[in-house]
C-alpha cells in the first residue's frame, strides 16, 4: 500500500489579497454608480418622475441645473423627485455617475471617492495600447512600456476603469481614468502621463 502525502495549498501573498479586496470593493462602488438600469421607474402609474444626470460626472462634481433632467414615471427606491431639484443644485456628487443615472439621496454629499487607500490616475493611450471597447467598470492591467534603449523595472499593476475620454480624431490618444491602490498609482503615474503604458482588459476578480 502506497501512502500519499497531501500537498499544502498555496496561499497568495497578503498584499495581493488585500489589494484584491480593495479593488473588489471599488468594483462594487462603481457598480452601484454605473448600474443606472438597476434603479428604474415604473411608467404607467401616477407620473411623479425623478431626476437623472445629463452627462457623465466625476466624483466631487458640483451639480448645476444643466446637469439634471426629469424622467417621468412613478418613483422607486430612494430616488430624488423633480421637486427637490433646488436642494440638489450646488451639492457634490459622492461617486462617478454616468449619463442617464437616476439620482438618489445617497449619490450626493461629501465626496467619498476614491475610497481610502486607492488613487485615481489619467492614462494617455494611443490606438493599439488599449481595447477599443474599454468601458467604465472594466478591470485592467496597466503595463509600463520602456522607451527605446531603456530598461524599466516597473511591474504591471491592476486597476479599475472609471472613465474613458475618446478623442475626436481616432489617431489621437485617449485618456482613460483608472482607480488603483495608491502605491501602484504612484509607481505608474509618470509613464502613464507620458503615454508609455498599455492597458489590457482582464476578467473581474472573484471574491
C-alpha positions as CSV (number, residue, x, y, z in Angstrom):
1,X,0.0,0.0,0.0
2,X,1.4,3.3,-1.0
3,X,0.9,6.2,1.3
4,X,0.0,9.6,-0.1
5,X,1.0,12.9,1.3
6,X,-1.4,15.8,0.9
7,X,0.3,18.8,-0.6
8,X,-0.3,22.1,1.3
9,X,-2.4,24.5,-0.6
10,X,-0.5,27.5,-2.0
11,X,-1.5,30.8,-0.5
12,X,-1.4,34.2,-2.2
13,X,0.7,36.9,-0.6
14,X,-1.2,39.0,1.9
15,X,-0.7,42.2,-0.1
16,X,-2.3,40.6,-3.2
17,X,-5.3,39.5,-1.1
18,X,-5.7,43.0,0.4
19,X,-5.3,44.7,-2.9
20,X,-7.9,42.3,-4.4
21,X,-10.3,43.2,-1.6
22,X,-9.8,46.9,-2.1
23,X,-10.4,46.7,-5.9
24,X,-13.4,44.3,-5.3
25,X,-14.8,47.0,-3.0
26,X,-14.1,49.6,-5.6
27,X,-15.9,47.5,-8.3
28,X,-18.9,47.3,-6.0
29,X,-18.9,51.1,-5.6
30,X,-18.5,51.6,-9.3
31,X,-21.2,49.0,-10.0
32,X,-23.7,50.9,-7.8
33,X,-22.7,54.2,-9.5
34,X,-22.8,52.9,-13.1
35,X,-25.8,50.5,-13.0
36,X,-28.5,53.0,-13.5
37,X,-30.6,50.4,-15.1
38,X,-30.9,48.7,-11.7
39,X,-32.8,51.7,-10.4
40,X,-35.8,52.2,-12.6
41,X,-39.1,54.0,-12.8
42,X,-42.5,52.3,-13.2
43,X,-44.1,54.0,-16.2
44,X,-47.8,53.9,-16.4
45,X,-48.7,54.7,-12.8
46,X,-49.1,58.2,-11.4
47,X,-46.3,60.3,-13.1
48,X,-44.3,61.7,-10.3
49,X,-40.9,61.4,-12.0
50,X,-37.3,61.5,-10.8
51,X,-34.1,63.4,-11.5
52,X,-31.3,61.9,-13.8
53,X,-27.9,63.3,-14.8
54,X,-27.5,64.6,-18.3
55,X,-23.8,63.7,-18.8
56,X,-21.0,61.7,-17.2
57,X,-20.0,63.3,-13.9
58,X,-16.9,62.7,-11.8
59,X,-17.0,62.3,-8.0
60,X,-16.9,65.7,-6.4
61,X,-18.6,67.5,-9.3
62,X,-20.8,70.4,-8.2
63,X,-24.2,69.8,-9.6
64,X,-25.9,72.5,-11.6
65,X,-29.4,72.7,-13.1
66,X,-27.9,72.0,-16.5
67,X,-26.6,68.6,-15.2
68,X,-30.1,67.4,-14.4
69,X,-33.1,66.2,-16.4
70,X,-36.5,64.9,-15.4
71,X,-37.5,61.3,-16.1
72,X,-41.2,60.6,-15.9
73,X,-42.8,57.6,-14.1
74,X,-43.7,56.5,-10.6
75,X,-40.9,56.7,-8.0
76,X,-39.0,53.6,-6.8
77,X,-36.3,53.2,-4.1
78,X,-34.6,56.4,-2.8
79,X,-34.9,58.5,-6.0
80,X,-34.8,62.2,-5.9
81,X,-38.1,63.8,-7.2
82,X,-38.0,66.8,-9.6
83,X,-39.5,69.0,-6.8
84,X,-36.2,68.7,-4.9
85,X,-34.0,69.9,-7.7
86,X,-33.2,73.2,-6.0
87,X,-31.9,71.3,-2.9
88,X,-29.6,69.1,-5.1
89,X,-28.1,72.0,-7.2
90,X,-24.8,73.2,-5.6
91,X,-24.1,69.9,-3.9
92,X,-21.3,67.4,-4.7
93,X,-21.5,64.0,-6.3
94,X,-20.2,61.3,-4.0
95,X,-19.1,58.9,-6.7
96,X,-18.7,59.0,-10.5
97,X,-22.1,59.0,-12.4
98,X,-22.8,58.0,-16.0
99,X,-25.2,60.0,-18.2
100,X,-28.7,58.8,-17.5
101,X,-28.1,57.6,-14.0
102,X,-31.1,58.3,-11.7
103,X,-30.1,60.3,-8.7
104,X,-30.6,59.0,-5.2
105,X,-30.1,61.0,-2.0
106,X,-27.0,58.8,-1.3
107,X,-25.4,59.9,-4.5
108,X,-24.9,63.5,-3.3
109,X,-23.0,64.9,-0.3
110,X,-19.3,64.9,0.8
111,X,-17.2,63.2,-1.9
112,X,-16.5,59.6,-1.0
113,X,-14.3,58.7,-3.9
114,X,-11.6,57.4,-4.3
115,X,-12.0,55.1,-1.3
116,X,-9.3,55.1,1.4
117,X,-6.0,53.5,0.2
118,X,-6.8,54.0,-3.5
119,X,-6.0,56.7,-6.0
120,X,-7.1,57.8,-9.5
121,X,-4.7,58.5,-12.4
122,X,-5.2,59.5,-16.0
123,X,-3.6,57.2,-18.6
124,X,-2.8,58.5,-22.1
125,X,-3.1,55.7,-24.6
126,X,-2.9,55.5,-28.4
127,X,-4.8,53.1,-30.6
128,X,-3.4,49.7,-30.1
129,X,-2.4,50.4,-26.5
130,X,-5.9,49.7,-25.1
131,X,-9.0,47.7,-26.1
132,X,-11.3,49.9,-28.3
133,X,-14.4,48.9,-26.4
134,X,-13.0,49.6,-22.9
135,X,-15.7,51.0,-20.6
136,X,-16.1,52.2,-17.0
137,X,-16.1,49.3,-14.6
138,X,-13.7,47.2,-16.6
139,X,-10.7,45.7,-14.7
140,X,-7.4,46.3,-16.5
141,X,-3.7,45.6,-16.2
142,X,-1.6,48.7,-16.6
143,X,1.8,47.8,-18.1
144,X,4.6,50.3,-18.5
145,X,6.3,50.4,-21.9
146,X,10.0,51.1,-21.8
147,X,11.4,53.7,-24.1
148,X,13.7,52.5,-26.9
149,X,17.1,51.5,-25.4
150,X,15.8,52.0,-21.8
151,X,15.1,49.4,-19.2
152,X,12.2,49.7,-16.8
153,X,11.7,47.8,-13.5
154,X,8.2,49.0,-13.0
155,X,5.8,45.9,-12.9
156,X,2.3,45.8,-14.3
157,X,-0.4,46.9,-11.8
158,X,-4.2,46.1,-11.8
159,X,-6.9,48.7,-11.6
160,X,-10.5,49.6,-12.4
161,X,-11.5,51.9,-15.2
162,X,-13.7,54.8,-14.1
163,X,-13.9,56.9,-17.2
164,X,-12.8,56.8,-20.9
165,X,-12.4,60.1,-22.9
166,X,-12.0,59.1,-26.5
167,X,-10.6,61.7,-29.0
168,X,-12.5,63.2,-31.9
169,X,-9.7,62.0,-34.2
170,X,-9.1,58.2,-33.9
171,X,-5.3,58.6,-34.3
172,X,-5.1,60.8,-31.3
173,X,-4.5,59.4,-27.7
174,X,-7.5,58.6,-25.5
175,X,-7.4,59.4,-21.8
176,X,-8.5,56.5,-19.5
177,X,-9.1,57.2,-15.9
178,X,-8.0,54.3,-13.7
179,X,-8.6,53.5,-10.0
180,X,-5.6,51.9,-8.4
181,X,-4.1,51.1,-5.0
182,X,-2.2,54.3,-4.1
183,X,1.4,52.8,-4.1
184,X,0.7,51.3,-7.6
185,X,-0.7,54.6,-8.8
186,X,2.5,56.3,-7.7
187,X,4.6,53.7,-9.4
188,X,3.0,54.1,-12.9
189,X,1.8,57.7,-12.8
190,X,4.8,59.1,-14.7
191,X,4.8,56.6,-17.7
192,X,1.0,56.8,-17.7
193,X,1.1,60.6,-18.2
194,X,3.7,60.2,-20.9
195,X,1.6,57.7,-22.8
196,X,4.2,54.9,-22.1
197,X,1.8,52.3,-20.8
198,X,-0.6,49.8,-22.3
199,X,-3.9,48.7,-20.9
200,X,-5.1,45.1,-21.1
201,X,-8.6,44.2,-20.0
202,X,-8.7,41.3,-17.6
203,X,-11.6,39.3,-16.1
204,X,-13.3,40.6,-12.9
205,X,-11.7,39.3,-9.8
206,X,-13.8,36.7,-7.9
207,X,-14.4,37.1,-4.2
